[in-house]
Amino acid sequence: MALPLYTDSRWIVDEGRQRVKLACVNWVANNEVLVAEGLSKKPVDMISEQILDMGFNCVRLTWPLFLATNDTLASMTVRQSFRNLGLIESIAGLQANNPAIAVVSSLADNNVMVILDNHISKPGWCCSFNDGNGFFGDRYFNPDLWLKGLTRMATMFKANKNVVGMSLRNELRGPKQNVNDWYRYMQKGAEAVHSASPDVLVILSGLNFDTNLSFLLARPVNLTFTGKLVFELHWYGFSDGEAWKTGNPNQVCGQVVNNTMRRGGFLLDQGFPIFVSEFGVDQRGTDVNGNRYFNCFLGWAAELDLDWALWTLAGNYYLREGVVGAEEVYGVFNWNWCETRNPSFLQKVSALQYPFQGPGLAETSRHQIIFHPATGLCVLRKSLFDPLKLGPCTESDSWSYTPQHTLTLKGTYFYLKADGLGKPAKLGITCTQPNARWEAISDSKMHLSSKLNNGSPVCLDVDSATNVVVTNTCKCLSRDMCDPGSQWFKLVNSTRQRVSGVGTKSSFQISSVLNALGKNLLGSFGSLL
């Protein structure tokens, strides 16, 4: 990867014009202590190494405006900051004078990219509607001071090649928010950053806690530069209250995805990258509302192959809203930063760390993979006779979804077929029967449904004990409040070759040739498949 980064239509690319997918994690450094979280638990280099080991290639590093504009805060040592807040137990081993520079340098040493995010003005937890940090002209949000701070940070890190982007402001909100001032100041901020550091991506957030960029549909931004502009969105389960728990998840998923596309996702079609700079869930796994949202989010993010930043890295905080050592259940690390909080969660996220397509990634012709959001795995085959199972998406076979609604192994005559209730889905060479046709049904468009030869509808499902792909009665399609997660699959476009084979390519080539030469000779064989 050759830095700096640029934009190429809806994609982010490197200097060689090859797609670079931002797979980031948020690292909070905007709270009262003014220090990146976790440095009292383990050395910064160890944390940086672990970020890379977990598959993240990027950190969205948050910072408060006053750190760049208040000389007293900027010159304060880490020890002084902790002592002023009474956090004596956290002082040991921390004496770097400018921790932001130390963190960025450590991430650079580990080949981790950085996006600097102006998260808030007054150091502290973000965000609430009336906290005085929400919009231009608020008590702590002086636009001129903000422009000064952006310029200082852009200048300070200009020589750091791993600082690949700057997010101008997190979650604009509050009673003063309005579209005209958004254009007035966000365009000034973008120009200020680009003037000070022309190599970085300039990332613009929307209104209403960064959930709304719909105003750009009628009025694009007007900037003097091109090839550097990215827009960001946030999406959490709690943004829709308890709808995921109290409503039908298929219907909620369909509605929320449609709203998200209308409020910002449309920018992809206009030729701009979308960076989902915050999303996440309680990683203890006990939040039904959050878990259902997350499966929907993963399907959407995989289908669009989005750039993103997970909230969050921290297992706890030095100080959050007056609580010393407050736990962060959305955090990748556990409370003491010794272990990951939930390895199965990281497995799910890992599927999104891999780019499926984009400039420079045309390793093979376009095809589909069959992604299962609830596990973060994809449908694989070991042989013609073994049942299809879930496995790493990097090892997925190439599927083709045809206009006739069949799912075929690309380059072969083998089709996915339903064989019966509770039975494994299988491969066959006949595609004229109803059990070889599949349609995405329900509002979520993630139930893949077929019909058995007796006319009974079934949906693709997963045996949780074996990860074998089976067909069962379709569940939770509408009205019900049950969880459809095991039956949610998403067909995702890809141009990538699988990393390692799980079968022999030659066997499929031979079978295809035989099939082409004499289908009638293979009729009985096909019926067995």
Beta strands, then each sheet from edge to edge (+ up, - down):
strand 1: 6-8
strand 2: 11-13
strand 3: 23-27
strand 4: 58-64
strand 5: 113-120
strand 6: 163-167
strand 7: 201-204
strand 8: 229-234
strand 9: 274-278
strand 10: 307-310
strand 11: 319-320
strand 12: 323-324
strand 13: 367-372
strand 14: 377-380
strand 15: 389-391
strand 16: 399-401
strand 17: 407-409
strand 18: 415-417
strand 19: 426-428
strand 20: 439-441
strand 21: 447-451
strand 22: 457-462
strand 23: 469-472
strand 24: 490-494
sheet 1: 1+ 2-
sheet 2: 3+ 4+ 5+ 6+ 7+ 8+ 9+ 10+ 3+
sheet 3: 11+ 12-
sheet 4: 15+ 14- 13+ 24-
sheet 5: 16+ 17-
sheet 6: 18+ 19-
sheet 7: 20+ 21- 22+ 23-
end
